[in-house]
């Protein structure tokens, strides 16, 4: 919602300011220059990026309009799930071995719908508890493995914003291309009256204006918004990692959840009391004694 408001402010301020100065808005309506600039930018984007990035770009643009990827309720449920898994691990993790093997079909994980609705998150958590089950319990080794996977996730999350930054950098130059083509067209009418020639040259210069506006007013900010959302997604995994490492260092489950809670930004961080209450409610759902 804030992203949409931002775009409205950008175009409203630019177009409104131009009109307030006495400018004719119809002069800015140059559809074929838009075709040149946007078409060339899209073509370059397709050339430079694999199909997966093209698909993820569309999803990322939609996700920006939805706001933060995780809210307080989703973090509370994630910590409740981890707490229950830590409690089971203290007893006998083999009780939920089948759930860990197929977490997306597990009745245990489905009791935590805010987590299980994202298959990647469920698999991320389940995979590390499967490693516990297989005997991997050295905290320094697990931390190194977690860091490696987090680096991989971060690179994946940054592919789209990096690709959009490249497009943003190219748009002013593509605007110049459109402007030059417009000037070439104007030069073909050099024998026309000054008012006609002036309109043609003015229309040509709109290409430069559009390239700069799209770069710094649309694509660049959009890339920043997608990168910020990616950082928020990564923070979710960092909280999981911190809790798991604390557990491997033999801290009680409640303290492990507290370690993870401390890594979350203040605007979505649940209070300690809220986490404690959520774990008790999760215990009732799962039948596990806290």
Secondary structure as UniProt FT lines:
FT   HELIX           2..20
FT   TURN            21..22
FT   HELIX           25..28
FT   HELIX           31..48
FT   HELIX           51..64
FT   TURN            65..66
FT   HELIX           72..91
FT   HELIX           93..96
FT   HELIX           97..101
FT   HELIX           103..105
FT   HELIX           107..110
FT   HELIX           113..116
FT   HELIX           119..133
FT   TURN            134..135
FT   HELIX           139..187
FT   TURN            188..191
FT   HELIX           194..214
FT   HELIX           215..219
FT   HELIX           220..248
FT   TURN            249..250
FT   HELIX           253..261
FT   TURN            262..263
FT   TURN            266..268
FT   HELIX           272..286
//
